[in-house]
C-alpha cells in the first residue's frame, strides 16, 4: 500500500462525489480509508496517487476539498 491505514472504523468513501465502490475499494487497498486522510493529502501525496492509480490529479484534488468538509462532521 502507498499509505498506512489509520486504526478505527473506515469512512464510507463513496459519500465523496466521484468516488464509486470500485474507486473506494482501490483507495482502501492503498491504505486510504478515512475522510481525514484524504483531507490531509499533500500535493506530493496526490501526485503519488496519480502515478500509481487510475485517478487524475484534478479528481483527487476535488476529493480532498470534499473530504475537508466531510471530516468536520
PDB file of N, CA, C, O and CB in Angstrom:
ATOM      1  N   UNK A   1       0.823  -1.222   0.000  1.00  0.00           N
ATOM      2  CA  UNK A   1       0.000   0.000   0.000  1.00  0.00           C
ATOM      3  C   UNK A   1       0.858   1.274   0.000  1.00  0.00           C
ATOM      4  O   UNK A   1       1.983   1.281   0.501  1.00  0.00           O
ATOM      5  CB  UNK A   1      -0.931   0.005   1.222  1.00  0.00           C
ATOM      6  N   UNK A   2       0.316   2.323  -0.559  1.00  0.00           N
ATOM      7  CA  UNK A   2       1.011   3.610  -0.609  1.00  0.00           C
ATOM      8  C   UNK A   2       0.994   4.317   0.743  1.00  0.00           C
ATOM      9  O   UNK A   2       1.898   5.089   1.063  1.00  0.00           O
ATOM     10  CB  UNK A   2       0.381   4.507  -1.669  1.00  0.00           C
ATOM     11  N   UNK A   3      -0.047   4.044   1.533  1.00  0.00           N
ATOM     12  CA  UNK A   3      -0.226   4.728   2.815  1.00  0.00           C
ATOM     13  C   UNK A   3      -0.544   3.716   3.907  1.00  0.00           C
ATOM     14  O   UNK A   3      -0.974   2.597   3.628  1.00  0.00           O
ATOM     15  CB  UNK A   3      -1.347   5.787   2.721  1.00  0.00           C
ATOM     16  N   UNK A   4      -0.328   4.123   5.152  1.00  0.00           N
ATOM     17  CA  UNK A   4      -0.660   3.276   6.292  1.00  0.00           C
ATOM     18  C   UNK A   4      -2.068   3.641   6.757  1.00  0.00           C
ATOM     19  O   UNK A   4      -2.337   4.786   7.120  1.00  0.00           O
ATOM     20  CB  UNK A   4       0.385   3.443   7.455  1.00  0.00           C
ATOM     21  N   UNK A   5      -2.950   2.664   6.741  1.00  0.00           N
ATOM     22  CA  UNK A   5      -4.333   2.913   7.155  1.00  0.00           C
ATOM     23  C   UNK A   5      -4.379   3.207   8.653  1.00  0.00           C
ATOM     24  O   UNK A   5      -3.708   2.542   9.442  1.00  0.00           O
ATOM     25  CB  UNK A   5      -5.240   1.701   6.811  1.00  0.00           C
ATOM     26  N   UNK A   6      -5.177   4.208   9.041  1.00  0.00           N
ATOM     27  CA  UNK A   6      -5.306   4.505  10.472  1.00  0.00           C
ATOM     28  C   UNK A   6      -6.130   3.430  11.174  1.00  0.00           C
ATOM     29  O   UNK A   6      -6.905   2.709  10.546  1.00  0.00           O
ATOM     30  CB  UNK A   6      -5.952   5.889  10.682  1.00  0.00           C
ATOM     31  N   UNK A   7      -5.948   3.342  12.470  1.00  0.00           N
ATOM     32  CA  UNK A   7      -6.762   2.405  13.254  1.00  0.00           C
ATOM     33  C   UNK A   7      -8.185   2.950  13.316  1.00  0.00           C
ATOM     34  O   UNK A   7      -8.425   4.132  13.069  1.00  0.00           O
ATOM     35  CB  UNK A   7      -6.172   2.199  14.702  1.00  0.00           C
ATOM     36  N   UNK A   8      -9.116   2.071  13.648  1.00  0.00           N
ATOM     37  CA  UNK A   8     -10.501   2.503  13.795  1.00  0.00           C
ATOM     38  C   UNK A   8     -11.330   2.194  12.566  1.00  0.00           C
ATOM     39  O   UNK A   8     -10.851   1.616  11.590  1.00  0.00           O
ATOM     40  CB  UNK A   8     -10.556   3.979  14.085  1.00  0.00           C
ATOM     41  N   UNK A   9     -12.576   2.592  12.643  1.00  0.00           N
ATOM     42  CA  UNK A   9     -13.527   2.314  11.570  1.00  0.00           C
ATOM     43  C   UNK A   9     -13.232   3.156  10.333  1.00  0.00           C
ATOM     44  O   UNK A   9     -12.951   4.350  10.442  1.00  0.00           O
ATOM     45  CB  UNK A   9     -14.954   2.570  12.049  1.00  0.00           C
ATOM     46  N   UNK A  10     -13.296   2.534   9.160  1.00  0.00           N
ATOM     47  CA  UNK A  10     -13.127   3.322   7.931  1.00  0.00           C
ATOM     48  C   UNK A  10     -14.385   4.139   7.640  1.00  0.00           C
ATOM     49  O   UNK A  10     -15.482   3.765   8.053  1.00  0.00           O
ATOM     50  CB  UNK A  10     -12.802   2.397   6.732  1.00  0.00           C
ATOM     51  N   UNK A  11     -14.224   5.241   6.938  1.00  0.00           N
ATOM     52  CA  UNK A  11     -15.373   6.028   6.484  1.00  0.00           C
ATOM     53  C   UNK A  11     -15.885   5.438   5.173  1.00  0.00           C
ATOM     54  O   UNK A  11     -15.159   4.724   4.480  1.00  0.00           O
ATOM     55  CB  UNK A  11     -14.992   7.537   6.304  1.00  0.00           C
ATOM     56  N   UNK A  12     -17.130   5.738   4.843  1.00  0.00           N
ATOM     57  CA  UNK A  12     -17.703   5.326   3.558  1.00  0.00           C
ATOM     58  C   UNK A  12     -17.256   6.343   2.511  1.00  0.00           C
ATOM     59  O   UNK A  12     -17.888   7.385   2.336  1.00  0.00           O
ATOM     60  CB  UNK A  12     -19.284   5.227   3.626  1.00  0.00           C
ATOM     61  N   UNK A  13     -16.174   6.035   1.825  1.00  0.00           N
ATOM     62  CA  UNK A  13     -15.592   6.982   0.874  1.00  0.00           C
ATOM     63  C   UNK A  13     -16.497   7.266  -0.319  1.00  0.00           C
ATOM     64  O   UNK A  13     -16.283   8.241  -1.039  1.00  0.00           O
ATOM     65  CB  UNK A  13     -14.270   6.460   0.382  1.00  0.00           C
ATOM     66  N   UNK A  14     -17.516   6.415  -0.539  1.00  0.00           N
ATOM     67  CA  UNK A  14     -18.431   6.655  -1.664  1.00  0.00           C
ATOM     68  C   UNK A  14     -19.323   7.869  -1.424  1.00  0.00           C
ATOM     69  O   UNK A  14     -20.021   8.309  -2.337  1.00  0.00           O
ATOM     70  CB  UNK A  14     -19.298   5.423  -1.910  1.00  0.00           C
ATOM     71  N   UNK A  15     -19.310   8.417  -0.209  1.00  0.00           N
ATOM     72  CA  UNK A  15     -20.053   9.648   0.083  1.00  0.00           C
ATOM     73  C   UNK A  15     -19.432  10.814  -0.701  1.00  0.00           C
ATOM     74  O   UNK A  15     -20.115  11.787  -1.022  1.00  0.00           O
ATOM     75  CB  UNK A  15     -20.049   9.950   1.624  1.00  0.00           C
ATOM     76  N   UNK A  16     -18.139  10.707  -1.004  1.00  0.00           N
ATOM     77  CA  UNK A  16     -17.454  11.738  -1.790  1.00  0.00           C
ATOM     78  C   UNK A  16     -17.924  11.631  -3.234  1.00  0.00           C
ATOM     79  O   UNK A  16     -17.858  10.564  -3.844  1.00  0.00           O
ATOM     80  CB  UNK A  16     -15.895  11.589  -1.695  1.00  0.00           C
ATOM     81  N   UNK A  17     -18.403  12.760  -3.776  1.00  0.00           N
ATOM     82  CA  UNK A  17     -18.881  12.784  -5.154  1.00  0.00           C
ATOM     83  C   UNK A  17     -17.725  12.434  -6.088  1.00  0.00           C
ATOM     84  O   UNK A  17     -16.666  13.059  -6.041  1.00  0.00           O
ATOM     85  CB  UNK A  17     -19.483  14.176  -5.513  1.00  0.00           C
ATOM     86  N   UNK A  18     -17.940  11.427  -6.936  1.00  0.00           N
ATOM     87  CA  UNK A  18     -16.897  10.996  -7.862  1.00  0.00           C
ATOM     88  C   UNK A  18     -16.167   9.738  -7.407  1.00  0.00           C
ATOM     89  O   UNK A  18     -15.380   9.170  -8.164  1.00  0.00           O
ATOM     90  CB  UNK A  18     -15.907  12.100  -8.053  1.00  0.00           C
ATOM     91  N   UNK A  19     -16.424   9.301  -6.173  1.00  0.00           N
ATOM     92  CA  UNK A  19     -15.821   8.059  -5.678  1.00  0.00           C
ATOM     93  C   UNK A  19     -16.912   6.994  -5.627  1.00  0.00           C
ATOM     94  O   UNK A  19     -17.816   7.053  -4.792  1.00  0.00           O
ATOM     95  CB  UNK A  19     -15.159   8.262  -4.260  1.00  0.00           C
ATOM     96  N   UNK A  20     -16.816   6.029  -6.522  1.00  0.00           N
ATOM     97  CA  UNK A  20     -17.760   4.914  -6.534  1.00  0.00           C
ATOM     98  C   UNK A  20     -17.201   3.749  -5.737  1.00  0.00           C
ATOM     99  O   UNK A  20     -16.113   3.843  -5.169  1.00  0.00           O
ATOM    100  CB  UNK A  20     -18.072   4.476  -7.976  1.00  0.00           C
ATOM    101  N   UNK A  21     -17.949   2.647  -5.695  1.00  0.00           N
ATOM    102  CA  UNK A  21     -17.500   1.476  -4.933  1.00  0.00           C
ATOM    103  C   UNK A  21     -16.136   0.939  -5.385  1.00  0.00           C
ATOM    104  O   UNK A  21     -15.329   0.530  -4.550  1.00  0.00           O
ATOM    105  CB  UNK A  21     -18.529   0.376  -5.047  1.00  0.00           C
ATOM    106  N   UNK A  22     -15.873   0.938  -6.689  1.00  0.00           N
ATOM    107  CA  UNK A  22     -14.596   0.423  -7.194  1.00  0.00           C
ATOM    108  C   UNK A  22     -13.452   1.333  -6.752  1.00  0.00           C
ATOM    109  O   UNK A  22     -12.431   0.856  -6.257  1.00  0.00           O
ATOM    110  CB  UNK A  22     -14.623   0.303  -8.741  1.00  0.00           C
ATOM    111  N   UNK A  23     -13.624   2.643  -6.933  1.00  0.00           N
ATOM    112  CA  UNK A  23     -12.588   3.604  -6.532  1.00  0.00           C
ATOM    113  C   UNK A  23     -12.352   3.535  -5.023  1.00  0.00           C
ATOM    114  O   UNK A  23     -11.209   3.570  -4.568  1.00  0.00           O
ATOM    115  CB  UNK A  23     -12.989   5.044  -6.946  1.00  0.00           C
ATOM    116  N   UNK A  24     -13.433   3.436  -4.251  1.00  0.00           N
ATOM    117  CA  UNK A  24     -13.301   3.349  -2.790  1.00  0.00           C
ATOM    118  C   UNK A  24     -12.497   2.106  -2.412  1.00  0.00           C
ATOM    119  O   UNK A  24     -11.640   2.160  -1.530  1.00  0.00           O
ATOM    120  CB  UNK A  24     -14.700   3.315  -2.111  1.00  0.00           C
ATOM    121  N   UNK A  25     -12.776   0.991  -3.080  1.00  0.00           N
ATOM    122  CA  UNK A  25     -12.035  -0.246  -2.824  1.00  0.00           C
ATOM    123  C   UNK A  25     -10.560  -0.096  -3.147  1.00  0.00           C
ATOM    124  O   UNK A  25      -9.702  -0.570  -2.403  1.00  0.00           O
ATOM    125  CB  UNK A  25     -12.621  -1.389  -3.633  1.00  0.00           C
ATOM    126  N   UNK A  26     -10.266   0.570  -4.264  1.00  0.00           N
ATOM    127  CA  UNK A  26      -8.866   0.785  -4.656  1.00  0.00           C
ATOM    128  C   UNK A  26      -8.150   1.683  -3.648  1.00  0.00           C
ATOM    129  O   UNK A  26      -6.999   1.431  -3.293  1.00  0.00           O
ATOM    130  CB  UNK A  26      -8.790   1.408  -6.065  1.00  0.00           C
ATOM    131  N   UNK A  27      -8.832   2.728  -3.193  1.00  0.00           N
ATOM    132  CA  UNK A  27      -8.240   3.618  -2.188  1.00  0.00           C
ATOM    133  C   UNK A  27      -7.984   2.857  -0.887  1.00  0.00           C
ATOM    134  O   UNK A  27      -6.930   3.003  -0.269  1.00  0.00           O
ATOM    135  CB  UNK A  27      -9.163   4.834  -1.925  1.00  0.00           C
ATOM    136  N   UNK A  28      -8.966   2.041  -0.476  1.00  0.00           N
ATOM    137  CA  UNK A  28      -8.819   1.248   0.748  1.00  0.00           C
ATOM    138  C   UNK A  28      -7.615   0.311   0.651  1.00  0.00           C
ATOM    139  O   UNK A  28      -6.863   0.155   1.613  1.00  0.00           O
ATOM    140  CB  UNK A  28     -10.099   0.438   1.020  1.00  0.00           C
ATOM    141  N   UNK A  29      -7.436  -0.313  -0.519  1.00  0.00           N
ATOM    142  CA  UNK A  29      -6.301  -1.223  -0.721  1.00  0.00           C
ATOM    143  C   UNK A  29      -4.963  -0.496  -0.563  1.00  0.00           C
ATOM    144  O   UNK A  29      -3.962  -1.104  -0.185  1.00  0.00           O
ATOM    145  CB  UNK A  29      -6.381  -1.870  -2.111  1.00  0.00           C
ATOM    146  N   UNK A  30      -4.952   0.803  -0.852  1.00  0.00           N
ATOM    147  CA  UNK A  30      -3.723   1.599  -0.729  1.00  0.00           C
ATOM    148  C   UNK A  30      -3.599   2.250   0.652  1.00  0.00           C
ATOM    149  O   UNK A  30      -2.713   3.075   0.879  1.00  0.00           O
ATOM    150  CB  UNK A  30      -3.686   2.680  -1.814  1.00  0.00           C
ATOM    151  N   UNK A  31      -4.497   1.869   1.578  1.00  0.00           N
ATOM    152  CA  UNK A  31      -4.403   2.366   2.947  1.00  0.00           C
ATOM    153  C   UNK A  31      -5.152   3.659   3.199  1.00  0.00           C
ATOM    154  O   UNK A  31      -5.045   4.236   4.281  1.00  0.00           O
ATOM    155  CB  UNK A  31      -2.987   2.560   3.300  1.00  0.00           C
ATOM    156  N   UNK A  32      -5.912   4.121   2.211  1.00  0.00           N
ATOM    157  CA  UNK A  32      -6.691   5.353   2.388  1.00  0.00           C
ATOM    158  C   UNK A  32      -8.112   4.948   2.750  1.00  0.00           C
ATOM    159  O   UNK A  32      -8.857   4.432   1.917  1.00  0.00           O
ATOM    160  CB  UNK A  32      -6.666   6.254   1.089  1.00  0.00           C
ATOM    161  N   UNK A  33      -8.479   5.193   4.016  1.00  0.00           N
ATOM    162  CA  UNK A  33      -9.766   4.693   4.497  1.00  0.00           C
ATOM    163  C   UNK A  33     -10.651   5.748   5.156  1.00  0.00           C
ATOM    164  O   UNK A  33     -11.803   5.462   5.485  1.00  0.00           O
ATOM    165  CB  UNK A  33      -9.531   3.593   5.464  1.00  0.00           C
ATOM    166  N   UNK A  34     -10.135   6.966   5.355  1.00  0.00           N
ATOM    167  CA  UNK A  34     -10.933   7.975   6.063  1.00  0.00           C
ATOM    168  C   UNK A  34     -10.961   9.316   5.330  1.00  0.00           C
ATOM    169  O   UNK A  34     -10.066   9.639   4.548  1.00  0.00           O
ATOM    170  CB  UNK A  34     -10.388   8.176   7.470  1.00  0.00           C
ATOM    171  N   UNK A  35     -12.010  10.082   5.606  1.00  0.00           N
ATOM    172  CA  UNK A  35     -12.123  11.437   5.043  1.00  0.00           C
ATOM    173  C   UNK A  35     -10.945  12.289   5.516  1.00  0.00           C
ATOM    174  O   UNK A  35     -10.381  13.062   4.742  1.00  0.00           O
ATOM    175  CB  UNK A  35     -13.478  12.101   5.454  1.00  0.00           C
ATOM    176  N   UNK A  36     -10.577  12.144   6.796  1.00  0.00           N
ATOM    177  CA  UNK A  36      -9.488  12.946   7.357  1.00  0.00           C
ATOM    178  C   UNK A  36      -8.185  12.705   6.599  1.00  0.00           C
ATOM    179  O   UNK A  36      -7.428  13.642   6.345  1.00  0.00           O
ATOM    180  CB  UNK A  36      -9.299  12.625   8.849  1.00  0.00           C
ATOM    181  N   UNK A  37      -7.927  11.449   6.239  1.00  0.00           N
ATOM    182  CA  UNK A  37      -6.717  11.137   5.466  1.00  0.00           C
ATOM    183  C   UNK A  37      -6.726  11.853   4.122  1.00  0.00           C
ATOM    184  O   UNK A  37      -5.730  12.461   3.728  1.00  0.00           O
ATOM    185  CB  UNK A  37      -6.592   9.621   5.250  1.00  0.00           C
ATOM    186  N   UNK A  38      -7.845  11.779   3.426  1.00  0.00           N
ATOM    187  CA  UNK A  38      -7.946  12.420   2.111  1.00  0.00           C
ATOM    188  C   UNK A  38      -7.819  13.933   2.265  1.00  0.00           C
ATOM    189  O   UNK A  38      -7.160  14.590   1.460  1.00  0.00           O
ATOM    190  CB  UNK A  38      -9.289  12.053   1.415  1.00  0.00           C
ATOM    191  N   UNK A  39      -8.450  14.480   3.295  1.00  0.00           N
ATOM    192  CA  UNK A  39      -8.398  15.926   3.537  1.00  0.00           C
ATOM    193  C   UNK A  39      -6.969  16.411   3.762  1.00  0.00           C
ATOM    194  O   UNK A  39      -6.633  17.546   3.425  1.00  0.00           O
ATOM    195  CB  UNK A  39      -9.264  16.290   4.743  1.00  0.00           C
ATOM    196  N   UNK A  40      -6.128  15.548   4.334  1.00  0.00           N
ATOM    197  CA  UNK A  40      -4.752  15.937   4.671  1.00  0.00           C
ATOM    198  C   UNK A  40      -3.738  15.592   3.584  1.00  0.00           C
ATOM    199  O   UNK A  40      -2.543  15.819   3.772  1.00  0.00           O
ATOM    200  CB  UNK A  40      -4.340  15.274   5.956  1.00  0.00           C
ATOM    201  N   UNK A  41      -4.182  15.054   2.461  1.00  0.00           N
ATOM    202  CA  UNK A  41      -3.235  14.701   1.396  1.00  0.00           C
ATOM    203  C   UNK A  41      -2.485  15.938   0.919  1.00  0.00           C
ATOM    204  O   UNK A  41      -3.089  16.976   0.647  1.00  0.00           O
ATOM    205  CB  UNK A  41      -3.968  14.032   0.212  1.00  0.00           C
ATOM    206  N   UNK A  42      -1.186  15.820   0.821  1.00  0.00           N
ATOM    207  CA  UNK A  42      -0.382  16.924   0.284  1.00  0.00           C
ATOM    208  C   UNK A  42      -0.396  16.830  -1.243  1.00  0.00           C
ATOM    209  O   UNK A  42      -0.806  15.816  -1.807  1.00  0.00           O
ATOM    210  CB  UNK A  42       1.095  16.881   0.839  1.00  0.00           C
ATOM    211  N   UNK A  43       0.050  17.886  -1.896  1.00  0.00           N
ATOM    212  CA  UNK A  43       0.147  17.839  -3.355  1.00  0.00           C
ATOM    213  C   UNK A  43       1.086  16.714  -3.788  1.00  0.00           C
ATOM    214  O   UNK A  43       0.878  16.087  -4.826  1.00  0.00           O
ATOM    215  CB  UNK A  43       0.638  19.196  -3.912  1.00  0.00           C
ATOM    216  N   UNK A  44       2.113  16.466  -2.991  1.00  0.00           N
ATOM    217  CA  UNK A  44       3.058  15.382  -3.281  1.00  0.00           C
ATOM    218  C   UNK A  44       2.354  14.024  -3.170  1.00  0.00           C
ATOM    219  O   UNK A  44       2.565  13.144  -4.004  1.00  0.00           O
ATOM    220  CB  UNK A  44       4.275  15.443  -2.312  1.00  0.00           C
ATOM    221  N   UNK A  45       1.513  13.856  -2.134  1.00  0.00           N
ATOM    222  CA  UNK A  45       0.735  12.617  -1.979  1.00  0.00           C
ATOM    223  C   UNK A  45      -0.180  12.419  -3.176  1.00  0.00           C
ATOM    224  O   UNK A  45      -0.298  11.314  -3.707  1.00  0.00           O
ATOM    225  CB  UNK A  45      -0.094  12.647  -0.673  1.00  0.00           C
ATOM    226  N   UNK A  46      -0.825  13.502  -3.594  1.00  0.00           N
ATOM    227  CA  UNK A  46      -1.754  13.431  -4.724  1.00  0.00           C
ATOM    228  C   UNK A  46      -1.010  13.012  -5.991  1.00  0.00           C
ATOM    229  O   UNK A  46      -1.514  12.202  -6.769  1.00  0.00           O
ATOM    230  CB  UNK A  46      -2.461  14.794  -4.937  1.00  0.00           C
ATOM    231  N   UNK A  47       0.174  13.555  -6.198  1.00  0.00           N
ATOM    232  CA  UNK A  47       0.980  13.180  -7.366  1.00  0.00           C
ATOM    233  C   UNK A  47       1.352  11.695  -7.309  1.00  0.00           C
ATOM    234  O   UNK A  47       1.377  11.014  -8.334  1.00  0.00           O
ATOM    235  CB  UNK A  47       2.260  14.051  -7.444  1.00  0.00           C
ATOM    236  N   UNK A  48       1.639  11.207  -6.108  1.00  0.00           N
ATOM    237  CA  UNK A  48       1.986   9.790  -5.926  1.00  0.00           C
ATOM    238  C   UNK A  48       0.790   8.893  -6.246  1.00  0.00           C
ATOM    239  O   UNK A  48       0.940   7.860  -6.898  1.00  0.00           O
ATOM    240  CB  UNK A  48       2.471   9.533  -4.480  1.00  0.00           C
ATOM    241  N   UNK A  49      -0.386   9.288  -5.789  1.00  0.00           N
ATOM    242  CA  UNK A  49      -1.600   8.520  -6.078  1.00  0.00           C
ATOM    243  C   UNK A  49      -1.860   8.533  -7.581  1.00  0.00           C
ATOM    244  O   UNK A  49      -2.169   7.500  -8.176  1.00  0.00           O
ATOM    245  CB  UNK A  49      -2.823   9.095  -5.303  1.00  0.00           C
ATOM    246  N   UNK A  50      -1.733   9.708  -8.187  1.00  0.00           N
ATOM    247  CA  UNK A  50      -1.944   9.862  -9.630  1.00  0.00           C
ATOM    248  C   UNK A  50      -1.012   8.933 -10.410  1.00  0.00           C
ATOM    249  O   UNK A  50      -1.410   8.349 -11.419  1.00  0.00           O
ATOM    250  CB  UNK A  50      -1.717  11.333 -10.059  1.00  0.00           C
ATOM    251  N   UNK A  51       0.213   8.802  -9.944  1.00  0.00           N
ATOM    252  CA  UNK A  51       1.219   7.975 -10.611  1.00  0.00           C
ATOM    253  C   UNK A  51       0.894   6.484 -10.517  1.00  0.00           C
ATOM    254  O   UNK A  51       1.143   5.732 -11.460  1.00  0.00           O
ATOM    255  CB  UNK A  51       2.591   8.239 -10.010  1.00  0.00           C
ATOM    256  N   UNK A  52       0.339   6.057  -9.385  1.00  0.00           N
ATOM    257  CA  UNK A  52       0.137   4.635  -9.122  1.00  0.00           C
ATOM    258  C   UNK A  52      -1.297   4.141  -9.305  1.00  0.00           C
ATOM    259  O   UNK A  52      -1.538   2.933  -9.317  1.00  0.00           O
ATOM    260  CB  UNK A  52       0.570   4.335  -7.742  1.00  0.00           C
ATOM    261  N   UNK A  53      -2.239   5.054  -9.447  1.00  0.00           N
ATOM    262  CA  UNK A  53      -3.642   4.653  -9.518  1.00  0.00           C
ATOM    263  C   UNK A  53      -4.327   5.352 -10.686  1.00  0.00           C
ATOM    264  O   UNK A  53      -3.827   6.359 -11.187  1.00  0.00           O
ATOM    265  CB  UNK A  53      -4.370   4.973  -8.194  1.00  0.00           C
ATOM    266  N   UNK A  54      -5.473   4.821 -11.124  1.00  0.00           N
ATOM    267  CA  UNK A  54      -6.141   5.387 -12.310  1.00  0.00           C
ATOM    268  C   UNK A  54      -6.989   6.625 -12.029  1.00  0.00           C
ATOM    269  O   UNK A  54      -8.105   6.740 -12.535  1.00  0.00           O
ATOM    270  CB  UNK A  54      -7.009   4.343 -12.934  1.00  0.00           C
ATOM    271  N   UNK A  55      -6.466   7.548 -11.226  1.00  0.00           N
ATOM    272  CA  UNK A  55      -7.197   8.779 -10.911  1.00  0.00           C
ATOM    273  C   UNK A  55      -6.341   9.974 -11.293  1.00  0.00           C
ATOM    274  O   UNK A  55      -5.119   9.944 -11.151  1.00  0.00           O
ATOM    275  CB  UNK A  55      -7.581   8.836  -9.402  1.00  0.00           C
ATOM    276  N   UNK A  56      -6.987  11.026 -11.778  1.00  0.00           N
ATOM    277  CA  UNK A  56      -6.236  12.222 -12.174  1.00  0.00           C
ATOM    278  C   UNK A  56      -5.987  13.124 -10.965  1.00  0.00           C
ATOM    279  O   UNK A  56      -6.677  13.038  -9.949  1.00  0.00           O
ATOM    280  CB  UNK A  56      -6.995  13.000 -13.275  1.00  0.00           C
ATOM    281  N   UNK A  57      -4.999  13.978 -11.102  1.00  0.00           N
ATOM    282  CA  UNK A  57      -4.678  14.944 -10.052  1.00  0.00           C
ATOM    283  C   UNK A  57      -5.889  15.821  -9.751  1.00  0.00           C
ATOM    284  O   UNK A  57      -6.178  16.110  -8.589  1.00  0.00           O
ATOM    285  CB  UNK A  57      -3.475  15.815 -10.465  1.00  0.00           C
ATOM    286  N   UNK A  58      -6.600  16.247 -10.807  1.00  0.00           N
ATOM    287  CA  UNK A  58      -7.790  17.091 -10.615  1.00  0.00           C
ATOM    288  C   UNK A  58      -8.853  16.365  -9.805  1.00  0.00           C
ATOM    289  O   UNK A  58      -9.458  16.950  -8.906  1.00  0.00           O
ATOM    290  CB  UNK A  58      -8.371  17.519 -11.970  1.00  0.00           C
ATOM    291  N   UNK A  59      -9.086  15.084 -10.121  1.00  0.00           N
ATOM    292  CA  UNK A  59     -10.073  14.292  -9.381  1.00  0.00           C
ATOM    293  C   UNK A  59      -9.710  14.236  -7.902  1.00  0.00           C
ATOM    294  O   UNK A  59     -10.541  14.507  -7.034  1.00  0.00           O
ATOM    295  CB  UNK A  59     -10.171  12.864  -9.960  1.00  0.00           C
ATOM    296  N   UNK A  60      -8.471  13.886  -7.632  1.00  0.00           N
ATOM    297  CA  UNK A  60      -8.039  13.700  -6.249  1.00  0.00           C
ATOM    298  C   UNK A  60      -8.079  15.022  -5.484  1.00  0.00           C
ATOM    299  O   UNK A  60      -8.439  15.048  -4.307  1.00  0.00           O
ATOM    300  CB  UNK A  60      -6.623  13.104  -6.206  1.00  0.00           C
ATOM    301  N   UNK A  61      -7.713  16.112  -6.145  1.00  0.00           N
ATOM    302  CA  UNK A  61      -7.769  17.433  -5.511  1.00  0.00           C
ATOM    303  C   UNK A  61      -9.212  17.782  -5.160  1.00  0.00           C
ATOM    304  O   UNK A  61      -9.471  18.342  -4.095  1.00  0.00           O
ATOM    305  CB  UNK A  61      -7.164  18.516  -6.440  1.00  0.00           C
ATOM    306  N   UNK A  62     -10.150  17.455  -6.043  1.00  0.00           N
ATOM    307  CA  UNK A  62     -11.574  17.680  -5.786  1.00  0.00           C
ATOM    308  C   UNK A  62     -12.031  16.841  -4.589  1.00  0.00           C
ATOM    309  O   UNK A  62     -12.753  17.331  -3.721  1.00  0.00           O
ATOM    310  CB  UNK A  62     -12.419  17.336  -7.043  1.00  0.00           C
ATOM    311  N   UNK A  63     -11.608  15.585  -4.551  1.00  0.00           N
ATOM    312  CA  UNK A  63     -11.961  14.719  -3.423  1.00  0.00           C
ATOM    313  C   UNK A  63     -11.421  15.299  -2.124  1.00  0.00           C
ATOM    314  O   UNK A  63     -12.094  15.251  -1.095  1.00  0.00           O
ATOM    315  CB  UNK A  63     -11.417  13.291  -3.638  1.00  0.00           C
ATOM    316  N   UNK A  64     -10.198  15.851  -2.166  1.00  0.00           N
ATOM    317  CA  UNK A  64      -9.585  16.426  -0.963  1.00  0.00           C
ATOM    318  C   UNK A  64     -10.447  17.566  -0.433  1.00  0.00           C
ATOM    319  O   UNK A  64     -10.676  17.660   0.773  1.00  0.00           O
ATOM    320  CB  UNK A  64      -8.149  16.929  -1.262  1.00  0.00           C
ATOM    321  N   UNK A  65     -10.923  18.429  -1.323  1.00  0.00           N
ATOM    322  CA  UNK A  65     -11.766  19.557  -0.893  1.00  0.00           C
ATOM    323  C   UNK A  65     -13.063  19.053  -0.262  1.00  0.00           C
ATOM    324  O   UNK A  65     -13.483  19.564   0.777  1.00  0.00           O
ATOM    325  CB  UNK A  65     -12.085  20.484  -2.089  1.00  0.00           C
ATOM    326  N   UNK A  66     -13.705  18.051  -0.882  1.00  0.00           N
ATOM    327  CA  UNK A  66     -14.936  17.485  -0.315  1.00  0.00           C
ATOM    328  C   UNK A  66     -14.653  16.823   1.032  1.00  0.00           C
ATOM    329  O   UNK A  66     -15.430  16.963   1.977  1.00  0.00           O
ATOM    330  CB  UNK A  66     -15.562  16.462  -1.290  1.00  0.00           C
ATOM    331  N   UNK A  67     -13.540  16.104   1.111  1.00  0.00           N
ATOM    332  CA  UNK A  67     -13.192  15.377   2.337  1.00  0.00           C
ATOM    333  C   UNK A  67     -12.946  16.332   3.501  1.00  0.00           C
ATOM    334  O   UNK A  67     -13.223  15.991   4.651  1.00  0.00           O
ATOM    335  CB  UNK A  67     -11.952  14.508   2.106  1.00  0.00           C
ATOM    336  N   UNK A  68     -12.429  17.524   3.211  1.00  0.00           N
ATOM    337  CA  UNK A  68     -12.207  18.512   4.276  1.00  0.00           C
ATOM    338  C   UNK A  68     -13.522  18.834   4.972  1.00  0.00           C
ATOM    339  O   UNK A  68     -13.570  18.950   6.196  1.00  0.00           O
ATOM    340  CB  UNK A  68     -11.571  19.806   3.705  1.00  0.00           C
ATOM    341  N   UNK A  69     -14.583  18.977   4.194  1.00  0.00           N
ATOM    342  CA  UNK A  69     -15.903  19.260   4.775  1.00  0.00           C
ATOM    343  C   UNK A  69     -16.449  18.037   5.506  1.00  0.00           C
ATOM    344  O   UNK A  69     -16.972  18.151   6.614  1.00  0.00           O
ATOM    345  CB  UNK A  69     -16.893  19.705   3.680  1.00  0.00           C
ATOM    346  N   UNK A  70     -16.325  16.864   4.879  1.00  0.00           N
ATOM    347  CA  UNK A  70     -16.856  15.634   5.474  1.00  0.00           C
ATOM    348  C   UNK A  70     -16.126  15.266   6.766  1.00  0.00           C
ATOM    349  O   UNK A  70     -16.734  14.717   7.684  1.00  0.00           O
ATOM    350  CB  UNK A  70     -16.753  14.482   4.475  1.00  0.00           C
ATOM    351  N   UNK A  71     -14.847  15.559   6.841  1.00  0.00           N
ATOM    352  CA  UNK A  71     -14.058  15.218   8.032  1.00  0.00           C
ATOM    353  C   UNK A  71     -14.503  16.025   9.250  1.00  0.00           C
ATOM    354  O   UNK A  71     -14.269  15.616  10.388  1.00  0.00           O
ATOM    355  CB  UNK A  71     -12.568  15.456   7.768  1.00  0.00           C
ATOM    356  N   UNK A  72     -15.140  17.165   9.015  1.00  0.00           N
ATOM    357  CA  UNK A  72     -15.607  18.016  10.118  1.00  0.00           C
ATOM    358  C   UNK A  72     -16.850  17.454  10.791  1.00  0.00           C
ATOM    359  O   UNK A  72     -17.152  17.807  11.931  1.00  0.00           O
ATOM    360  CB  UNK A  72     -15.895  19.419   9.612  1.00  0.00           C
ATOM    361  N   UNK A  73     -17.571  16.583  10.096  1.00  0.00           N
ATOM    362  CA  UNK A  73     -18.846  16.073  10.627  1.00  0.00           C
ATOM    363  C   UNK A  73     -18.648  15.016  11.692  1.00  0.00           C
ATOM    364  O   UNK A  73     -19.622  14.493  12.232  1.00  0.00           O
ATOM    365  CB  UNK A  73     -19.687  15.502   9.508  1.00  0.00           C
TER     366      UNK A  73
END
